[in-house]
Amino acid sequence: MSRAGKRSGLLFILVALVALCVLADSAISQNSQTTPAEGMQERVQRFREGRGRMSPEDMRARMMERMRDVLGFEEEEWELVLPFVEKVGELNQQLNPRRRSMRGRGGSEGRPQGDRSQEERPDGDVMREAADALREVVEKEDASPAEIQAVLEHYRETRALIESELAVAQRELKEVLTVKQEAQMVMFGMLK
């Protein structure tokens, strides 16, 4: 058989397979009672009913477990490294108060995150307090430039303090990691 004959034979087989796949897909679609949109609605409903929903604690635990697995630590080793990882994570969260909520901008009862009362705030959340004070003074219609400047300086000083603590915590974390693990922690966003 010539080369052109082989090509046309292969082309015919390929076209026949594609046609067969299209026919099989349409037959399966006709047999199923749900459209793709209905299938998506069903998956969303299952998620809303709690299947697939995780608490923030479960999500954090899963993230830490994944991190441990990727870094290649045994359970005993991870217990020694975990305090360093948690310290860096905590300081990163303090520097980014808007990223804290898994629910976006809304709080636990639909309030903006900045409206949490003093009693609801975790201890040591000075960055959040400084950010709230800055937002409040900026939104205040009769705030003087001197008042805004004072709050802005406090915000910057607070941020600089937390950034210096983060730099120390990141250095300490690097000391207990291999070079490969350090690179992986950079990819996780825990190190710079």
Backbone as a chain_set.jsonl record, in Angstrom:
{"seq": "MSRAGKRSGLLFILVALVALCVLADSAISQNSQTTPAEGMQERVQRFREGRGRMSPEDMRARMMERMRDVLGFEEEEWELVLPFVEKVGELNQQLNPRRRSMRGRGGSEGRPQGDRSQEERPDGDVMREAADALREVVEKEDASPAEIQAVLEHYRETRALIESELAVAQRELKEVLTVKQEAQMVMFGMLK", "coords": {"N": [[0.852, -1.159, 0.0], [0.515, 2.252, -0.746], [2.094, 5.252, 0.515], [0.365, 7.469, 0.563], [-2.059, 6.135, 0.499], [-2.031, 4.858, 3.001], [-2.137, 7.084, 4.67], [-4.662, 8.173, 4.029], [-6.241, 6.073, 4.873], [-5.697, 6.033, 7.655], [-6.68, 8.582, 8.243], [-9.389, 8.217, 7.69], [-10.056, 6.344, 9.681], [-9.552, 7.878, 11.976], [-11.473, 9.946, 11.667], [-13.761, 8.393, 11.833], [-13.574, 7.452, 14.487], [-13.816, 9.872, 15.906], [-16.406, 10.619, 15.165], [-17.804, 8.491, 16.294], [-17.304, 8.954, 19.027], [-18.64, 11.406, 19.37], [-21.284, 10.63, 18.83], [-21.66, 8.771, 20.907], [-21.411, 10.423, 23.129], [-23.617, 12.142, 22.806], [-25.652, 10.28, 23.046], [-25.34, 9.441, 25.691], [-25.84, 11.853, 26.96], [-28.546, 12.208, 26.34], [-29.669, 10.122, 27.763], [-29.132, 10.808, 30.402], [-30.78, 12.704, 32.902], [-30.163, 15.252, 33.704], [-29.061, 18.515, 32.86], [-25.947, 20.173, 32.013], [-25.963, 22.617, 33.44], [-27.858, 22.073, 35.433], [-26.523, 20.068, 36.76], [-24.386, 21.509, 37.826], [-25.795, 23.169, 39.573], [-26.705, 21.257, 41.354], [-24.279, 20.375, 42.498], [-23.489, 22.744, 43.765], [-25.564, 22.991, 45.603], [-25.128, 20.701, 47.204], [-22.695, 21.47, 48.331], [-23.503, 23.696, 49.821], [-25.095, 22.461, 51.683], [-23.333, 21.477, 53.416], [-21.648, 19.419, 52.769], [-18.43, 19.272, 51.911], [-17.843, 21.664, 53.038], [-15.609, 23.377, 55.116], [-14.377, 24.116, 58.341], [-12.596, 27.04, 59.515], [-10.538, 26.134, 61.185], [-10.254, 23.456, 60.396], [-9.469, 23.866, 57.763], [-7.028, 25.186, 58.167], [-5.606, 23.174, 59.502], [-5.507, 21.242, 57.487], [-4.012, 22.638, 55.59], [-1.582, 22.911, 56.967], [-0.883, 20.231, 57.231], [-0.55, 19.534, 54.557], [1.588, 21.21, 53.947], [3.557, 20.128, 55.63], [3.822, 17.593, 54.449], [4.714, 18.271, 51.832], [7.127, 19.496, 52.448], [8.463, 17.355, 53.447], [8.752, 16.442, 56.087], [8.919, 14.292, 58.911], [6.5, 13.286, 61.386], [7.47, 13.77, 64.041], [9.621, 15.515, 63.586], [8.258, 17.634, 62.416], [6.761, 18.596, 64.543], [8.704, 19.959, 65.94], [9.411, 21.992, 64.17], [7.058, 23.306, 63.648], [6.271, 25.434, 65.559], [7.897, 27.581, 64.644], [6.929, 27.959, 62.057], [4.264, 28.622, 62.617], [4.626, 31.045, 63.99], [5.692, 32.742, 61.996], [3.528, 32.671, 60.234], [1.515, 33.851, 61.806], [2.519, 36.468, 62.178], [2.617, 37.317, 59.511], [-0.144, 37.353, 58.999], [-0.913, 39.387, 60.741], [0.256, 41.572, 59.493], [-1.295, 41.788, 57.255], [-4.19, 42.614, 57.633], [-6.653, 42.658, 56.29], [-6.751, 40.334, 54.817], [-7.33, 38.338, 56.543], [-9.905, 37.225, 57.064], [-11.731, 34.425, 56.023], [-14.079, 34.778, 54.902], [-14.169, 36.937, 53.27], [-14.85, 40.431, 53.045], [-16.838, 40.728, 54.922], [-17.825, 40.324, 58.352], [-18.391, 37.978, 61.035], [-21.086, 38.269, 61.436], [-22.011, 39.622, 59.237], [-21.025, 42.157, 59.542], [-18.701, 44.723, 58.647], [-15.214, 43.871, 58.718], [-13.613, 45.671, 60.171], [-15.286, 46.624, 62.145], [-15.352, 45.114, 64.424], [-15.727, 44.59, 67.88], [-13.654, 45.623, 70.649], [-13.409, 43.536, 72.497], [-13.736, 41.244, 70.948], [-11.468, 40.976, 69.457], [-8.417, 39.233, 68.754], [-5.79, 38.759, 71.159], [-2.986, 40.926, 71.045], [-3.329, 41.976, 68.511], [-2.313, 44.36, 67.223], [-1.786, 45.563, 64.799], [-4.16, 45.439, 63.381], [-5.693, 47.103, 65.008], [-4.319, 49.532, 64.633], [-4.737, 49.874, 61.897], [-7.522, 50.103, 61.862], [-7.83, 52.464, 63.342], [-6.571, 54.265, 61.629], [-8.243, 54.093, 59.372], [-10.61, 55.062, 60.488], [-9.906, 57.731, 61.168], [-9.388, 58.775, 58.67], [-11.894, 58.589, 57.48], [-13.274, 60.354, 59.021], [-14.874, 63.385, 58.906], [-14.144, 65.917, 59.933], [-11.471, 65.735, 60.619], [-8.284, 66.864, 61.489], [-5.302, 67.806, 59.662], [-3.033, 67.392, 61.29], [-3.961, 65.526, 63.149], [-4.532, 63.359, 61.473], [-1.942, 62.893, 60.518], [-0.622, 62.081, 62.886], [-1.924, 59.649, 63.517], [-1.323, 58.247, 61.214], [1.48, 58.074, 61.413], [1.663, 56.48, 63.715], [0.511, 54.13, 62.696], [2.418, 53.448, 60.717], [4.712, 53.055, 62.338], [3.856, 50.899, 63.893], [3.519, 48.961, 61.912], [6.173, 48.778, 60.977], [7.415, 47.731, 63.253], [6.195, 45.183, 63.457], [7.013, 44.137, 61.005], [9.776, 43.971, 61.472], [9.817, 42.063, 63.517], [8.788, 39.95, 62.042], [10.841, 39.562, 60.174], [12.872, 38.584, 61.852], [11.625, 36.224, 62.776], [11.345, 34.861, 60.353], [14.038, 34.472, 59.693], [14.79, 32.753, 61.79], [13.168, 30.564, 61.168], [14.253, 29.803, 58.68], [16.686, 28.782, 59.525], [16.159, 26.22, 60.433], [15.539, 24.772, 58.241], [16.181, 22.926, 55.202], [17.888, 23.883, 52.142], [16.232, 23.309, 49.97], [13.748, 23.02, 51.26], [13.516, 25.61, 52.205], [13.193, 26.982, 49.787], [10.728, 25.894, 49.054], [9.131, 26.945, 51.089], [9.255, 29.61, 50.414], [7.748, 29.509, 48.104], [5.305, 28.867, 49.27], [4.758, 31.273, 50.36], [5.6, 31.944, 52.85], [8.186, 32.701, 53.389], [10.545, 35.174, 52.248]], "CA": [[0.0, 0.0, 0.0], [1.336, 3.459, -0.852], [2.094, 6.156, 1.67], [-0.865, 8.256, 0.489], [-3.145, 5.232, 0.864], [-1.982, 4.679, 4.455], [-2.613, 8.323, 5.285], [-6.116, 8.296, 3.874], [-6.826, 5.046, 5.727], [-5.61, 6.529, 9.025], [-7.584, 9.714, 8.345], [-10.738, 7.66, 7.751], [-10.223, 5.742, 11.013], [-9.614, 8.987, 12.926], [-12.782, 10.59, 11.509], [-14.769, 7.447, 12.338], [-13.489, 7.468, 15.948], [-14.379, 11.14, 16.386], [-17.86, 10.529, 14.993], [-18.293, 7.548, 17.296], [-17.273, 9.64, 20.324], [-19.712, 12.406, 19.386], [-22.552, 9.906, 18.95], [-21.746, 8.193, 22.248], [-21.641, 11.522, 24.073], [-25.005, 12.605, 22.692], [-26.528, 9.223, 23.584], [-25.233, 9.505, 27.148], [-26.517, 13.076, 27.381], [-29.984, 11.997, 26.246], [-30.073, 9.202, 28.819], [-29.099, 11.458, 31.711], [-31.897, 13.621, 33.048], [-29.717, 16.577, 34.099], [-28.232, 19.293, 31.952], [-24.751, 20.616, 32.731], [-26.327, 23.669, 34.401], [-28.508, 21.434, 36.578], [-25.472, 19.366, 37.482], [-23.658, 22.514, 38.608], [-26.676, 23.573, 40.667], [-26.709, 20.151, 42.318], [-23.004, 20.415, 43.23], [-23.528, 23.913, 44.644], [-26.485, 22.674, 46.698], [-24.44, 19.773, 48.108], [-21.707, 22.244, 49.069], [-24.208, 24.526, 50.801], [-25.638, 21.593, 52.728], [-22.273, 21.14, 54.353], [-20.687, 18.471, 52.209], [-17.38, 20.044, 51.281], [-17.574, 22.863, 53.828], [-14.624, 23.159, 56.171], [-14.208, 25.211, 59.284], [-11.247, 27.622, 59.38], [-9.566, 25.278, 61.88], [-10.008, 22.297, 59.534], [-8.707, 24.339, 56.605], [-5.668, 25.445, 58.633], [-4.986, 21.871, 59.77], [-5.233, 20.614, 56.189], [-2.913, 23.374, 54.979], [-0.356, 22.562, 57.682], [-0.564, 18.843, 56.877], [-0.016, 19.562, 53.192], [2.899, 21.837, 54.024], [4.465, 19.131, 56.221], [4.068, 16.558, 53.439], [5.526, 18.835, 50.755], [8.471, 19.74, 52.969], [9.085, 16.061, 53.711], [9.031, 16.236, 57.503], [8.234, 13.264, 59.69], [5.643, 13.886, 62.414], [8.265, 14.258, 65.163], [10.364, 16.683, 63.114], [7.299, 18.71, 62.173], [6.394, 19.17, 65.836], [9.766, 20.893, 66.316], [9.435, 23.097, 63.212], [5.741, 23.953, 63.619], [6.209, 26.749, 66.22], [8.51, 28.591, 63.785], [5.991, 28.181, 60.96], [3.109, 29.332, 63.157], [5.022, 32.422, 64.315], [5.766, 33.477, 60.725], [2.155, 32.806, 59.73], [0.801, 34.818, 62.654], [3.009, 37.813, 61.868], [2.126, 37.627, 58.168], [-1.558, 37.705, 59.127], [-1.017, 40.705, 61.373], [0.61, 42.593, 58.511], [-2.338, 41.843, 56.225], [-5.435, 42.405, 58.377], [-7.797, 42.466, 55.391], [-6.724, 38.957, 54.299], [-7.583, 37.389, 57.618], [-11.19, 36.538, 57.052], [-11.997, 33.522, 54.914], [-15.394, 35.162, 54.408], [-14.084, 38.186, 52.522], [-14.886, 41.656, 53.835], [-17.839, 40.671, 55.984], [-17.469, 39.64, 59.585], [-19.157, 36.788, 61.345], [-22.508, 38.556, 61.368], [-22.236, 40.541, 58.154], [-20.433, 43.464, 59.799], [-17.351, 44.844, 58.096], [-14.212, 43.364, 59.648], [-13.099, 46.722, 61.029], [-16.266, 46.993, 63.152], [-15.362, 44.184, 65.553], [-15.485, 45.274, 69.145], [-12.356, 45.369, 71.264], [-13.425, 42.242, 73.181], [-13.695, 40.143, 69.988], [-10.171, 40.918, 68.8], [-7.421, 38.399, 69.411], [-4.737, 39.496, 71.852], [-1.807, 41.247, 70.258], [-3.664, 42.361, 67.141], [-2.059, 45.794, 67.209], [-1.835, 46.052, 63.42], [-5.583, 45.633, 63.077], [-6.117, 48.3, 65.733], [-3.729, 50.684, 63.965], [-5.428, 50.026, 60.615], [-8.87, 50.617, 62.167], [-7.697, 53.864, 63.747], [-6.262, 55.033, 60.421], [-9.463, 54.15, 58.561], [-11.569, 55.938, 61.168], [-9.503, 59.133, 61.074], [-9.536, 59.176, 57.266], [-13.328, 58.73, 57.216], [-13.784, 61.44, 59.852], [-14.977, 64.586, 58.068], [-13.505, 67.091, 60.521], [-10.132, 65.39, 61.108], [-7.254, 67.838, 61.107], [-4.094, 67.186, 59.1], [-2.146, 66.948, 62.375], [-4.548, 64.298, 63.701], [-4.3, 62.299, 60.474], [-0.505, 62.62, 60.506], [-0.268, 61.34, 64.103], [-2.434, 58.278, 63.381], [-0.545, 57.639, 60.133], [2.8, 57.734, 61.964], [1.471, 55.322, 64.592], [0.304, 52.978, 61.811], [3.71, 53.095, 60.111], [5.585, 52.524, 63.397], [3.341, 49.57, 64.238], [3.845, 48.088, 60.786], [7.629, 48.565, 60.979], [7.719, 46.84, 64.377], [5.774, 43.823, 63.095], [7.903, 43.699, 59.921], [11.068, 43.57, 62.049], [9.569, 40.781, 64.19], [8.631, 38.947, 60.982], [12.172, 39.28, 59.626], [13.558, 37.721, 62.822], [10.949, 34.919, 62.758], [11.694, 34.194, 59.094], [15.431, 34.024, 59.828], [14.793, 31.579, 62.664], [12.582, 29.453, 60.422], [15.227, 29.372, 57.669], [17.763, 28.037, 60.178], [15.776, 24.825, 60.673], [15.143, 24.196, 56.959], [17.188, 22.709, 54.161], [17.744, 24.87, 51.064], [15.041, 22.95, 49.201], [12.586, 23.367, 52.083], [13.436, 27.072, 52.205], [12.598, 27.36, 48.499], [9.311, 25.532, 49.109], [8.469, 27.912, 51.962], [9.106, 30.831, 49.611], [6.604, 29.274, 47.221], [4.129, 28.916, 50.117], [4.548, 32.653, 50.782], [5.993, 32.096, 54.255], [9.501, 33.348, 53.386], [10.821, 36.051, 51.095]], "C": [[0.906, 1.232, 0.0], [1.191, 4.316, 0.399], [0.811, 6.993, 1.707], [-2.064, 7.391, 0.882], [-3.197, 4.989, 2.367], [-2.517, 5.908, 5.18], [-4.126, 8.441, 5.185], [-6.829, 7.244, 4.728], [-6.819, 5.471, 7.187], [-6.563, 7.709, 9.251], [-9.026, 9.231, 8.465], [-11.018, 7.072, 9.139], [-10.362, 6.832, 12.075], [-10.974, 9.681, 12.876], [-13.873, 9.682, 12.079], [-14.754, 7.422, 13.865], [-14.086, 8.746, 16.531], [-15.897, 11.103, 16.281], [-18.469, 9.595, 16.031], [-18.335, 8.193, 18.682], [-18.398, 10.66, 20.431], [-21.061, 11.723, 19.554], [-22.723, 9.32, 20.344], [-22.032, 9.272, 23.284], [-23.078, 12.007, 24.002], [-25.974, 11.559, 23.223], [-26.505, 9.239, 25.107], [-25.97, 10.724, 27.665], [-28.027, 12.912, 27.342], [-30.485, 11.089, 27.356], [-30.059, 9.863, 30.184], [-30.166, 12.538, 31.749], [-31.453, 15.039, 33.373], [-28.882, 17.226, 33.015], [-26.976, 19.689, 32.713], [-25.06, 21.698, 33.766], [-26.985, 23.075, 35.635], [-27.493, 20.675, 37.418], [-24.668, 20.314, 38.355], [-24.501, 22.963, 39.793], [-26.706, 22.51, 41.755], [-25.43, 20.146, 43.151], [-22.967, 21.596, 44.197], [-24.422, 23.633, 45.845], [-25.836, 21.718, 47.696], [-23.412, 20.504, 48.941], [-22.387, 23.061, 50.16], [-24.784, 23.701, 51.943], [-24.552, 21.118, 53.69], [-21.305, 20.11, 53.841], [-19.65, 19.289, 51.457], [-17.044, 21.305, 52.06], [-16.591, 22.519, 54.942], [-14.598, 24.371, 57.084], [-12.814, 25.811, 59.064], [-10.179, 26.77, 60.057], [-9.224, 24.053, 61.029], [-9.161, 22.693, 58.33], [-7.251, 24.579, 56.994], [-4.929, 24.133, 58.872], [-4.623, 21.172, 58.465], [-4.055, 21.3, 55.497], [-1.587, 23.008, 55.638], [0.076, 21.126, 57.355], [0.04, 18.774, 55.48], [1.393, 20.145, 53.181], [3.926, 20.843, 54.572], [4.826, 18.064, 55.191], [4.979, 17.065, 52.321], [6.965, 19.043, 51.212], [9.199, 18.454, 53.339], [9.457, 15.816, 55.155], [8.27, 15.029, 58.04], [7.447, 13.973, 60.785], [6.45, 14.497, 63.56], [9.046, 15.507, 64.783], [9.432, 17.887, 62.962], [6.887, 19.387, 63.478], [7.442, 20.174, 66.317], [9.768, 22.15, 65.435], [8.153, 23.928, 63.276], [5.682, 25.292, 64.369], [6.827, 27.879, 65.393], [7.558, 28.965, 62.643], [4.786, 28.989, 61.445], [3.432, 30.788, 63.469], [5.08, 33.269, 63.046], [4.354, 33.7, 60.174], [1.362, 33.85, 60.501], [1.226, 36.246, 62.327], [2.605, 38.248, 60.462], [0.662, 38.056, 58.214], [-1.723, 39.076, 59.753], [-0.696, 41.814, 60.383], [-0.468, 42.777, 57.448], [-3.705, 41.644, 56.858], [-6.644, 42.17, 57.486], [-7.869, 41.041, 54.856], [-7.172, 37.931, 55.315], [-8.835, 36.577, 57.455], [-11.323, 35.657, 55.824], [-13.327, 33.899, 54.262], [-15.347, 36.45, 53.608], [-14.152, 39.371, 53.457], [-15.844, 41.565, 54.999], [-17.346, 39.92, 57.192], [-18.399, 38.476, 59.827], [-20.661, 37.031, 61.289], [-22.811, 39.6, 60.31], [-21.686, 41.939, 58.388], [-19.104, 43.537, 59.065], [-16.331, 44.417, 59.151], [-13.726, 44.436, 60.609], [-14.041, 47.084, 62.162], [-16.302, 46.034, 64.337], [-15.053, 44.943, 66.824], [-14.132, 44.853, 69.714], [-12.307, 43.984, 71.898], [-13.29, 41.078, 72.211], [-12.329, 39.983, 69.337], [-9.234, 39.968, 69.523], [-6.379, 39.282, 70.093], [-3.58, 39.768, 70.899], [-2.097, 41.667, 68.836], [-3.515, 43.868, 66.976], [-2.113, 46.367, 65.795], [-3.273, 46.322, 63.008], [-6.087, 46.907, 63.743], [-5.575, 49.553, 65.064], [-4.413, 50.946, 62.622], [-6.831, 50.587, 60.823], [-8.815, 52.094, 62.533], [-7.413, 54.746, 62.53], [-7.506, 55.178, 59.539], [-10.462, 55.13, 59.172], [-11.193, 57.403, 61.029], [-9.624, 59.634, 59.637], [-11.005, 59.415, 56.927], [-13.949, 59.894, 57.988], [-13.741, 62.75, 59.05], [-14.187, 65.765, 58.619], [-12.111, 66.802, 61.092], [-9.12, 66.412, 60.599], [-6.066, 67.107, 60.477], [-3.139, 66.671, 60.178], [-2.645, 65.645, 62.99], [-4.315, 63.122, 62.757], [-2.832, 61.904, 60.472], [-0.086, 61.781, 61.711], [-0.711, 59.879, 63.997], [-1.65, 57.544, 62.297], [0.846, 57.229, 60.617], [2.713, 56.519, 62.881], [1.298, 54.045, 63.763], [1.644, 52.516, 61.234], [4.679, 52.504, 61.135], [5.171, 51.103, 63.784], [3.71, 48.568, 63.159], [5.342, 47.77, 60.761], [8.046, 47.604, 62.093], [7.373, 45.387, 64.023], [6.647, 43.284, 61.967], [9.256, 43.264, 60.455], [10.931, 42.242, 62.8], [9.443, 39.655, 63.168], [9.982, 38.576, 60.387], [12.954, 38.351, 60.544], [12.953, 36.308, 62.783], [11.278, 34.156, 61.473], [13.138, 33.699, 59.113], [15.516, 32.763, 60.68], [14.214, 30.367, 61.951], [13.57, 28.913, 59.391], [16.319, 28.497, 58.276], [17.427, 26.573, 60.398], [15.351, 24.115, 59.386], [16.355, 23.895, 56.091], [16.964, 23.778, 53.088], [16.486, 24.576, 50.241], [13.771, 23.316, 49.98], [12.403, 24.881, 52.148], [12.785, 27.562, 50.908], [11.105, 27.039, 48.485], [8.529, 26.499, 49.996], [8.328, 29.268, 51.274], [7.895, 30.684, 48.697], [5.286, 29.278, 48.007], [3.804, 30.35, 50.555], [4.932, 32.904, 52.235], [7.339, 32.806, 54.385], [9.634, 34.217, 52.148], [12.033, 35.557, 50.369]], "O": [[1.94, 1.25, 0.668], [0.291, 4.122, 1.216], [0.238, 7.197, 2.777], [-2.987, 7.878, 1.535], [-4.28, 4.92, 2.947], [-3.247, 5.799, 6.166], [-4.791, 8.775, 6.166], [-7.913, 7.507, 5.251], [-7.815, 5.294, 7.889], [-7.175, 7.825, 10.312], [-9.8, 9.775, 9.253], [-12.094, 7.281, 9.701], [-11.195, 6.72, 12.974], [-11.562, 9.974, 13.917], [-14.801, 10.158, 12.732], [-15.817, 7.374, 14.483], [-14.785, 8.699, 17.543], [-16.596, 11.512, 17.209], [-19.531, 9.881, 16.583], [-19.295, 7.999, 19.427], [-19.041, 10.765, 21.475], [-21.894, 12.182, 20.335], [-23.818, 9.368, 20.904], [-22.81, 9.053, 24.213], [-23.696, 12.259, 25.037], [-27.009, 11.908, 23.791], [-27.544, 9.067, 25.743], [-26.649, 10.653, 28.689], [-28.723, 13.421, 28.22], [-31.604, 11.261, 27.84], [-30.877, 9.528, 31.041], [-30.424, 13.205, 30.747], [-32.274, 15.956, 33.327], [-28.094, 16.566, 32.339], [-26.934, 19.557, 33.936], [-24.482, 21.696, 34.853], [-26.714, 23.507, 36.755], [-27.591, 20.644, 38.645], [-24.309, 19.977, 39.483], [-23.982, 23.122, 40.898], [-26.729, 22.832, 42.943], [-25.477, 19.939, 44.363], [-22.473, 21.468, 45.318], [-24.085, 23.993, 46.973], [-25.977, 21.902, 48.905], [-23.255, 20.211, 50.126], [-21.905, 23.114, 51.292], [-24.94, 24.205, 53.056], [-24.842, 20.43, 54.669], [-20.233, 19.935, 54.42], [-19.976, 19.934, 50.461], [-16.042, 21.956, 51.762], [-16.729, 21.5, 55.619], [-14.776, 25.506, 56.642], [-11.946, 25.156, 58.486], [-9.05, 26.684, 59.575], [-8.063, 23.654, 60.943], [-8.255, 21.964, 57.925], [-6.34, 24.221, 56.247], [-3.766, 23.991, 58.492], [-3.551, 20.576, 58.353], [-3.208, 20.641, 54.895], [-0.583, 22.815, 54.953], [1.268, 20.849, 57.22], [1.01, 18.054, 55.243], [2.28, 19.639, 52.494], [5.031, 20.731, 54.042], [5.988, 17.676, 55.07], [5.908, 16.369, 51.911], [7.906, 18.797, 50.458], [10.416, 18.46, 53.523], [10.385, 15.057, 55.43], [7.123, 14.784, 57.667], [7.705, 15.141, 61.077], [6.159, 15.608, 64.002], [9.127, 16.453, 65.567], [9.778, 19.008, 63.333], [6.688, 20.601, 63.519], [7.112, 21.129, 67.021], [10.09, 23.241, 65.906], [8.172, 25.125, 62.988], [5.078, 26.229, 63.846], [6.34, 29.009, 65.431], [7.404, 30.14, 62.31], [4.343, 29.921, 60.775], [2.605, 31.67, 63.239], [4.572, 34.39, 63.024], [4.03, 34.791, 59.705], [0.625, 34.641, 59.911], [0.382, 37.134, 62.212], [2.286, 39.417, 60.242], [0.271, 39.012, 57.545], [-2.588, 39.847, 59.337], [-1.307, 42.882, 60.428], [-0.534, 43.829, 56.811], [-4.329, 40.604, 56.645], [-7.592, 41.518, 57.923], [-8.947, 40.584, 54.477], [-7.372, 36.766, 54.971], [-8.83, 35.368, 57.683], [-11.055, 36.1, 54.707], [-13.66, 33.394, 53.19], [-16.398, 37.008, 53.293], [-13.579, 39.335, 54.546], [-15.668, 42.278, 55.987], [-16.546, 38.991, 57.078], [-19.113, 38.04, 58.924], [-21.431, 36.087, 61.111], [-23.754, 40.378, 60.455], [-21.85, 42.818, 57.542], [-18.445, 42.514, 58.878], [-16.567, 44.588, 60.347], [-13.451, 44.129, 61.769], [-13.631, 47.799, 63.076], [-17.198, 46.131, 65.176], [-14.209, 45.839, 66.833], [-13.551, 43.85, 69.299], [-11.271, 43.322, 71.845], [-12.785, 40.022, 72.592], [-12.06, 38.95, 68.724], [-9.242, 39.895, 70.752], [-6.12, 40.405, 69.66], [-3.244, 38.938, 70.055], [-1.178, 41.71, 68.018], [-4.471, 44.563, 66.632], [-2.451, 47.537, 65.615], [-3.56, 47.326, 62.356], [-6.814, 47.693, 63.134], [-6.297, 50.543, 64.937], [-4.643, 52.097, 62.252], [-7.282, 51.442, 60.061], [-9.649, 52.882, 62.089], [-7.955, 55.846, 62.416], [-7.784, 56.26, 59.022], [-11.08, 55.926, 58.465], [-12.064, 58.242, 60.796], [-9.932, 60.806, 59.417], [-11.328, 60.335, 56.176], [-15.033, 60.363, 57.641], [-12.681, 63.16, 58.577], [-13.616, 66.536, 57.848], [-11.627, 67.54, 61.951], [-9.115, 66.77, 59.421], [-5.856, 65.922, 60.734], [-2.506, 65.63, 59.999], [-1.851, 64.762, 63.314], [-3.947, 62.029, 63.188], [-2.507, 60.717, 60.429], [0.723, 60.864, 61.57], [0.046, 58.974, 64.348], [-1.347, 56.36, 62.44], [1.334, 56.155, 60.267], [3.571, 55.638, 62.84], [1.87, 53.006, 64.09], [1.96, 51.326, 61.264], [5.392, 51.549, 60.827], [6.011, 50.224, 63.975], [4.158, 47.46, 63.454], [5.73, 46.621, 60.549], [8.926, 46.765, 61.898], [8.167, 44.477, 64.264], [6.989, 42.102, 61.966], [9.834, 42.297, 59.957], [11.82, 41.393, 62.731], [9.927, 38.546, 63.392], [10.241, 37.402, 60.123], [13.625, 37.433, 60.073], [13.683, 35.318, 62.759], [11.468, 32.941, 61.505], [13.427, 32.619, 58.599], [16.226, 31.818, 60.336], [14.718, 29.256, 62.114], [13.708, 27.699, 59.243], [16.819, 27.58, 57.625], [18.336, 25.755, 60.538], [14.859, 22.988, 59.432], [17.409, 24.519, 56.223], [15.964, 24.494, 53.124], [15.761, 25.496, 49.861], [12.828, 23.862, 49.408], [11.277, 25.377, 52.147], [11.931, 28.448, 50.931], [10.307, 27.818, 47.964], [7.386, 26.836, 49.686], [7.369, 29.995, 51.534], [7.112, 31.62, 48.535], [4.252, 29.657, 47.458], [2.712, 30.615, 51.059], [4.623, 33.96, 52.788], [7.597, 33.449, 55.402], [8.941, 34.029, 51.148], [12.439, 36.151, 49.37]]}, "num_chains": 1, "name": "protein.A"}
